[in-house]
């Protein structure tokens, strides 16, 4: 059940109330009795911070498998180098096999 913050506009009395969502709003101030008890707009009680909080939680203590490597990419040095020369073509046999 959510906790709602209420404040009286007449006397300034403030109170946090545990209510169901389906419960009606409170209107009467418990201290002065006037119908000026209003629900306040408050910030959420939790924050979702960081990237991938859902992927790193509940993983059994191992590092998340993000697919991003922190080290150099394998073959990256080869990609910057000049292409390797083509392999020499195999010697083709001549048309004469010597048996006629």
CNS distance restraints for C-alpha pairs under 8 A (distance, minus, plus):
assign (resid   1 and name CA) (resid  18 and name CA) 6.53 0.50 0.50
assign (resid   1 and name CA) (resid  19 and name CA) 6.01 0.50 0.50
assign (resid   1 and name CA) (resid  20 and name CA) 5.33 0.50 0.50
assign (resid   1 and name CA) (resid  21 and name CA) 7.25 0.50 0.50
assign (resid   2 and name CA) (resid  18 and name CA) 5.98 0.50 0.50
assign (resid   2 and name CA) (resid  19 and name CA) 6.06 0.50 0.50
assign (resid   2 and name CA) (resid  20 and name CA) 6.59 0.50 0.50
assign (resid   2 and name CA) (resid  21 and name CA) 7.18 0.50 0.50
assign (resid   3 and name CA) (resid  16 and name CA) 6.34 0.50 0.50
assign (resid   3 and name CA) (resid  17 and name CA) 5.44 0.50 0.50
assign (resid   3 and name CA) (resid  18 and name CA) 4.39 0.50 0.50
assign (resid   3 and name CA) (resid  19 and name CA) 6.24 0.50 0.50
assign (resid   4 and name CA) (resid  16 and name CA) 5.53 0.50 0.50
assign (resid   4 and name CA) (resid  17 and name CA) 5.21 0.50 0.50
assign (resid   4 and name CA) (resid  18 and name CA) 6.33 0.50 0.50
assign (resid   4 and name CA) (resid  19 and name CA) 7.07 0.50 0.50
assign (resid   4 and name CA) (resid  39 and name CA) 6.89 0.50 0.50
assign (resid   4 and name CA) (resid  40 and name CA) 7.42 0.50 0.50
assign (resid   5 and name CA) (resid  14 and name CA) 7.30 0.50 0.50
assign (resid   5 and name CA) (resid  15 and name CA) 5.91 0.50 0.50
assign (resid   5 and name CA) (resid  16 and name CA) 4.36 0.50 0.50
assign (resid   5 and name CA) (resid  17 and name CA) 6.28 0.50 0.50
assign (resid   5 and name CA) (resid  39 and name CA) 5.88 0.50 0.50
assign (resid   5 and name CA) (resid  40 and name CA) 5.38 0.50 0.50
assign (resid   5 and name CA) (resid  41 and name CA) 7.55 0.50 0.50
assign (resid   5 and name CA) (resid  42 and name CA) 7.24 0.50 0.50
assign (resid   6 and name CA) (resid  14 and name CA) 5.64 0.50 0.50
assign (resid   6 and name CA) (resid  15 and name CA) 5.31 0.50 0.50
assign (resid   6 and name CA) (resid  16 and name CA) 6.07 0.50 0.50
assign (resid   6 and name CA) (resid  17 and name CA) 7.32 0.50 0.50
assign (resid   6 and name CA) (resid  37 and name CA) 6.36 0.50 0.50
assign (resid   6 and name CA) (resid  38 and name CA) 5.42 0.50 0.50
assign (resid   6 and name CA) (resid  39 and name CA) 4.41 0.50 0.50
assign (resid   6 and name CA) (resid  40 and name CA) 5.47 0.50 0.50
assign (resid   7 and name CA) (resid  12 and name CA) 6.17 0.50 0.50
assign (resid   7 and name CA) (resid  13 and name CA) 5.58 0.50 0.50
assign (resid   7 and name CA) (resid  14 and name CA) 4.20 0.50 0.50
assign (resid   7 and name CA) (resid  15 and name CA) 6.41 0.50 0.50
assign (resid   7 and name CA) (resid  37 and name CA) 5.51 0.50 0.50
assign (resid   7 and name CA) (resid  38 and name CA) 5.51 0.50 0.50
assign (resid   7 and name CA) (resid  39 and name CA) 6.57 0.50 0.50
assign (resid   7 and name CA) (resid  40 and name CA) 6.76 0.50 0.50
assign (resid   8 and name CA) (resid  12 and name CA) 4.91 0.50 0.50
assign (resid   8 and name CA) (resid  13 and name CA) 5.21 0.50 0.50
assign (resid   8 and name CA) (resid  14 and name CA) 6.40 0.50 0.50
assign (resid   8 and name CA) (resid  29 and name CA) 6.07 0.50 0.50
assign (resid   8 and name CA) (resid  36 and name CA) 5.39 0.50 0.50
assign (resid   8 and name CA) (resid  37 and name CA) 4.22 0.50 0.50
assign (resid   8 and name CA) (resid  38 and name CA) 6.13 0.50 0.50
assign (resid   9 and name CA) (resid  13 and name CA) 7.99 0.50 0.50
assign (resid   9 and name CA) (resid  36 and name CA) 5.50 0.50 0.50
assign (resid   9 and name CA) (resid  37 and name CA) 6.48 0.50 0.50
assign (resid   9 and name CA) (resid  38 and name CA) 7.24 0.50 0.50
assign (resid  10 and name CA) (resid  34 and name CA) 7.62 0.50 0.50
assign (resid  10 and name CA) (resid  36 and name CA) 6.38 0.50 0.50
assign (resid  11 and name CA) (resid  32 and name CA) 6.85 0.50 0.50
assign (resid  13 and name CA) (resid  29 and name CA) 7.67 0.50 0.50
assign (resid  13 and name CA) (resid  31 and name CA) 7.20 0.50 0.50
assign (resid  19 and name CA) (resid  23 and name CA) 6.33 0.50 0.50
assign (resid  25 and name CA) (resid  39 and name CA) 7.41 0.50 0.50
assign (resid  26 and name CA) (resid  37 and name CA) 6.57 0.50 0.50
assign (resid  26 and name CA) (resid  38 and name CA) 7.25 0.50 0.50
assign (resid  26 and name CA) (resid  39 and name CA) 7.73 0.50 0.50
assign (resid  27 and name CA) (resid  35 and name CA) 5.14 0.50 0.50
assign (resid  27 and name CA) (resid  36 and name CA) 6.06 0.50 0.50
assign (resid  27 and name CA) (resid  37 and name CA) 4.68 0.50 0.50
assign (resid  27 and name CA) (resid  38 and name CA) 6.35 0.50 0.50
assign (resid  28 and name CA) (resid  33 and name CA) 5.59 0.50 0.50
assign (resid  28 and name CA) (resid  34 and name CA) 5.45 0.50 0.50
assign (resid  28 and name CA) (resid  35 and name CA) 4.31 0.50 0.50
assign (resid  28 and name CA) (resid  36 and name CA) 6.27 0.50 0.50
assign (resid  28 and name CA) (resid  37 and name CA) 5.44 0.50 0.50
assign (resid  29 and name CA) (resid  33 and name CA) 4.78 0.50 0.50
assign (resid  29 and name CA) (resid  34 and name CA) 5.54 0.50 0.50
assign (resid  29 and name CA) (resid  35 and name CA) 6.28 0.50 0.50
assign (resid  29 and name CA) (resid  36 and name CA) 6.48 0.50 0.50
assign (resid  29 and name CA) (resid  37 and name CA) 5.05 0.50 0.50
assign (resid  48 and name CA) (resid  53 and name CA) 7.47 0.50 0.50
assign (resid  49 and name CA) (resid  53 and name CA) 7.11 0.50 0.50
assign (resid  52 and name CA) (resid  56 and name CA) 6.34 0.50 0.50
assign (resid  53 and name CA) (resid  57 and name CA) 6.14 0.50 0.50
assign (resid  54 and name CA) (resid  58 and name CA) 7.93 0.50 0.50
assign (resid  55 and name CA) (resid  59 and name CA) 7.44 0.50 0.50
assign (resid  55 and name CA) (resid  64 and name CA) 6.63 0.50 0.50
assign (resid  56 and name CA) (resid  63 and name CA) 7.35 0.50 0.50
assign (resid  56 and name CA) (resid  64 and name CA) 5.62 0.50 0.50
assign (resid  59 and name CA) (resid  63 and name CA) 7.86 0.50 0.50
assign (resid  59 and name CA) (resid  64 and name CA) 7.37 0.50 0.50
assign (resid  69 and name CA) (resid  73 and name CA) 7.28 0.50 0.50
assign (resid  72 and name CA) (resid  76 and name CA) 7.15 0.50 0.50
assign (resid  75 and name CA) (resid  79 and name CA) 6.35 0.50 0.50
assign (resid  76 and name CA) (resid  80 and name CA) 6.76 0.50 0.50
assign (resid  77 and name CA) (resid  81 and name CA) 6.67 0.50 0.50
assign (resid  78 and name CA) (resid  82 and name CA) 7.95 0.50 0.50
